[in-house]
Amino acid sequence: MPTDYYTVLGVRREATETDIKRAYRDLARKHHPDVAADKVVAEARFKEINEAYEILGDPQKRQHYDRFGTAPNGAGGAPGGFSGFGADGFTDIFDMFFGGRAAQGGPRPGGPQRGADLRYDVQITLEEAFRGHEREISFNHLAQCETCSGTGARPGTLISRCDRCAGTGSMRSVRQTPLGQFVTQTTCTKCNGEGSIVPTPCETCRGQGRVERARTLGVKIPAGVDNGSRIRISGSGEGGARGGQAGDLYVYLTVVQHERFRREGNDLYVDVPITFTHAALGASIEVEALDGPLALQLAAGTQSGSTYRVRGKGMPTVRSAARGDLLATVHVVVPTRLSRKERELLEEYARVSGDHIDDRTFFDRVKDAFAP
């Protein structure tokens, strides 16, 4: 029965190339003969894992396998089980085991390196999110050294190629194992993987090419942003190494909960108190919205808890002129204290409408309760 390579790697048939590569690395690290307790079983399992990755890690071979259910001629099961691997195959795995540059996830040495991205968190009010806002922020970051333009060398001096690693930033060695010959690489200890040496460091940055600086800039927050929205400011992150491009600054927004309005998407919800007469007779009342008061017409017989939708009075949309709606839920407020006139009118209303009101005194009710 043909080997199911997807089962070997423990991935689904619709897995992406990234999923397949991640699964391969995890399994290879776990079942490598140099770290496994049972060497014999580990060697067989390791060979099977690499055979599966040789097929599924290559788009053309994977397409052939998905179509015909077998590996292409010459692929899979080759002597030693390791043919056809590129830089993303064994090199990555053994770099991870033996401390090579691939394990560090860093770029190859020699050229400029892009600076890291930065994150800054900002809290704004719902009103600021509604209207748009400009906020001034201050932060520290590593900026490119202006004295040496990020090279790390004193102006007028040269940067030399590392003579130990010949400018590669890594030292390679060959190992003989029961599975064959493997090449491993470790970071060059002389240049720390940079591939170059600075004989005369810049006095300002001490050869680092970057210096820490405080920065203040204004951030324009567009109307309609919500919790979790982020604003990307290109080139405002950490300065790049060796003259590389600066990273980006990402401003993450948190909208503080409002005391009256509740937001769902671009719609706003608000509770509105009304009187009994307004609910019973209908009325035009004033409702406060984020852009000012508006008139709301209540229908006669409105029940407490009824919701009225006002189109286009909610939050704006960031990338269009559209706006959400305002949903006003009305609640009938019962007065806690009545004047004599108000009570008489309500009692008259109750009698006319057929409501029964017990107008006896408290002592009358107590006397009736103990009557034989």
Number of C-alpha atoms within 10 A of each C-alpha: 3 7 13 13 24 17 11 18 24 15 16 11 12 9 13 13 13 10 14 21 17 14 18 25 21 12 17 21 18 14 21 20 21 14 12 14 11 11 14 11 12 19 18 14 18 21 20 20 21 28 26 26 25 25 24 27 22 14 11 12 19 21 15 15 17 13 10 10 14 18 24 15 7 9 17 23 16 11 8 13 19 20 15 14 16 12 9 12 18 18 19 18 21 22 19 20 16 14 14 24 23 22 16 11 10 10 14 16 18 15 14 16 19 19 23 19 18 17 14 14 12 13 13 19 13 23 17 17 23 21 16 18 15 11 13 9 14 11 11 12 18 20 22 28 26 13 17 24 18 24 26 29 26 22 14 7 13 15 15 12 18 20 13 16 20 13 19 21 26 25 17 13 10 10 9 9 10 8 14 9 10 13 13 22 21 20 23 22 13 16 21 14 24 23 24 23 20 19 14 16 21 22 14 17 21 15 21 20 27 27 18 14 12 10 13 10 11 10 15 12 21 18 18 24 27 22 14 12 14 19 18 15 15 12 16 20 23 24 28 23 25 24 21 17 18 22 20 20 20 19 20 16 20 19 18 14 13 11 8 11 19 16 16 12 14 21 21 22 20 18 16 18 15 18 15 18 13 18 20 15 12 15 17 11 14 12 15 15 16 16 12 8 11 13 11 16 12 19 14 13 13 21 14 16 14 12 18 15 16 17 12 14 20 26 28 23 18 18 10 8 7 13 17 19 19 25 20 23 16 21 19 19 13 10 8 5 8 10 8 9 9 11 12 12 12 13 16 14 12 13 12 10 9 9 10 10 10 6 9 8 8 8 9 10 12 10 9 9 9 7 6 4
